Amino acid sequence: MSPDYEIVIGLEVHAELKTQTKIFCSCSTAFGAEPNTQTCPICAGFPGALPVLNRQVVDLAIRAGLALHCEIPAMCKFDRKNYFYPDLPHGYQVSQFDFPVCKQGYLDIDIEGQKKRVGVTRAHMEEDAGKLVHQGDITTTPFSLVDLNRSGVALLEIVSEPDMRSAQEARAYLEKLRSMLLFAGVSDCKMQEGSLRCDANVSVRPFGQQEFGTRCEIKNLNSFRALERAIEYEAKRHMEALEDGTELFQETRTWDEEKQMTRSMRSKEEAHDYRYFPEPDLPPLFISREWVDEVRAALPEMPEQAQQRLMEVYGLPEYDAALLTLTPETLDFFDRCVQEYPDAKTIANWMMGEFSRLLNQTNQEIGDSHLTPDHLVQMLRLVDDGTISGKIAKTVLEDMFNSGQSPQEIIKAKGLVQISDADTLLPLIEDIVGANPKVVEDYKSGKGKAMGFFVGQIMKATKGQANPALVNELLKKVLDSIQ
Ligand SMILES: [Zn+2]
């Protein structure tokens, strides 16, 4: 990125709230049902059908607001946001315009060890739209189908201040926001399923300039990677335009994952294009201080508190503590292990190392995998008592991860028990040493590598099952006995 320009980024995030039923009716919100089986006159937009606000939605909105250090005003209200789209049966979306449920909060993110505070302008409740199901190629198909199962599902839109200055900061903000919402139990935050959606507002200005540059909104960012790439692409496009003197337009663009570029969708609409007006079918909502206090008192441990606890109680480094508190499932896994096994750092190392590698490789979340805290602890004990070596433990872990079997079962089935018997190892060591007189000479002349060579050969011969400490001890004896 050119040092002469500054990138300015703000994010709008839609989180689907974790409720059993929709925001204004009692239809189910379960994902994956047959099209149009979870609808009623209210969420299908029949004239005259009246909405009733779901209390749980407000509860979760307050909970999210408190997690994001927001103010919860005593009054908020709903408004109609008018626009036409085939998946919007009313011709308007019920949202909140000038009096949102949460305002003026913040999130602290960590950028290479430096804390940075990103402002949260507001968070408001709204209903989701339905979904268009295109038949074949969208440019040639004669028709599309409408599925209204999603229509009326409760969303919380969280709008940040334009406080971020790089793609990396934007990613850190979204990761932190996701983590906060997961811990607060507000949303599932599954980007692939669309229960967490992110739009990025990006502009570029010469360094030192106060005024913002022309802003583009990028939609269709359904992974952290897409968010980063899209911002980088868009910022570069703006910088090039500023250099060439090409005019930039305020517009809405979409991220094309296949071509790895943003494309123009439409000129960006302003708030006044939506003709917002108060929703006449819902009265203003008054939120008592008692209600807010009740929600606050019921808030579970949040990631920052958990991180502190891991550092203070278990002496873990800040880096480890931050990784282990990214999701409630990760923290829970660690907590369950550490109750049974006292060495927190060893647990952390296995979780952040092999376990995390396997999760990434198979694109799974910790809750989806077969590995249980119990099995990990059993495996660590088997390493401690010398039954298996640390190296073999990696194989055992991968097997537990894939099959869900206990470490004892795997070790027995595969014959992986560590060889800690001198009578078995000694003849093998003597054979290998005897077959390599040149390396013995190297050893005698003080070449450090010779020892490593022999250990490697012995490990190879025993398929990694020899007890390394014992091998070292016996090997030295054998070598030193040679004149
Ligand atoms: Zn309904």
Residues whose N, C-alpha, C, O or C-beta is under 5 A from the ligand:
A	BS01	ZN	C25 S26 C27 Q38 T39 C40 I42 C43
